[in-house]
Amino acid sequence: MSEHESIKQSPLGQGTRYVNRYDPGLLYPIAREINWQAKGIDRSTLPFRGVDIWNAYELSWLDSRGKPVVRLAEFRIPANSAHIIESKSFKLYLNSYNLTRFGSESEVQAHLKQDLSQAAGGDVSVRLVRPDAPLQMGKLEGACIDDLEIDVEHYTPAPNLLQSSNEIVSETLVSHLLKSNCPVTGQPDWGSVQIRYKGGKIDRKGLLAYIVSYREHGDFHEQCVENIFMDIWQRCRPQKLSVYARYVRRGGLDINPYRSSIADEPVNPRLARQ
């Protein structure tokens, strides 16, 4: 099935009846490899690993006596899982807990882990957080490049804007100007991106113009980050590279894909606009 056909059959852009009884069948997986296969590339050969961190702010169920329980949740879906989970279906699935009784919080956590792992085709971790727990605001560490003076001519991805020199550096760069669009509804997806690398010094103006060039691009968050990683990897040839995007919440969920050439695990800072 092509990506276009997968998206057409997903809940995105369709009128939806909200279900408030537990229903794992609402989850809609989309194969991660579809976009890469269309380019003639075997995704398993690509030089990154990583994780997609989802934060949920609207999770609730009923205890055994019918009283509501409210929690926040963090889900970590490994980048080597077979599927992404379409975001609207994820939201509908979480809504299906609203009028369902469970005997304990651990039972809910076990259902979430089992259902999401099955849909993703990988081991998904689940952490539940009380709504009165102290949540510290964070930031993406690095030098922000957003105030650079640049002329912008491209609003669809333009990898040719990426350049690097022979000067070897280790640095972390951040931009809050990332924007892409939902591939079905066209709704804007706003985000911040952190690029950490070691290698030939990347031209910062070119990098900023490249990030801005996603402004009219329609794709899923995860695919955008993988494209950014591979464009930098192929154009600038760093020795090490990680790309971390923090997207603004939509429908009670924010999605934060991380791709890296090394084996590490990102922190999960809640940014000011998340």
Salt bridges, closest charged atoms under 4 A:
ASP52 OD2 - ARG32 NH2 2.83
ASP52 OD1 - ARG259 NH2 2.95
GLU58 OE1 - LYS91 NZ 2.21
GLU74 OE2 - ARG76 NE 2.97
GLU74 OE1 - ARG127 NH2 3.61
GLU105 OE1 - ARG71 NE 2.86
GLU107 OE2 - HIS111 NE2 3.93
ASP123 OD1 - LYS113 NZ 2.57
ASP132 OD1 - ARG130 NE 3.23
GLU171 OE1 - LYS201 NZ 3.64
GLU171 OE1 - ARG204 NH2 2.81
ASP189 OD1 - HIS221 NE2 3.94
ASP189 OD1 - ARG250 NH2 2.30
GLU216 OE2 - LYS179 NZ 3.65
ASP219 OD2 - HIS217 NE2 3.60
GLU226 OE2 - ARG43 NH2 2.55
GLU226 OE2 - ARG259 NE 2.99
GLU265 OE2 - ARG76 NH1 2.79
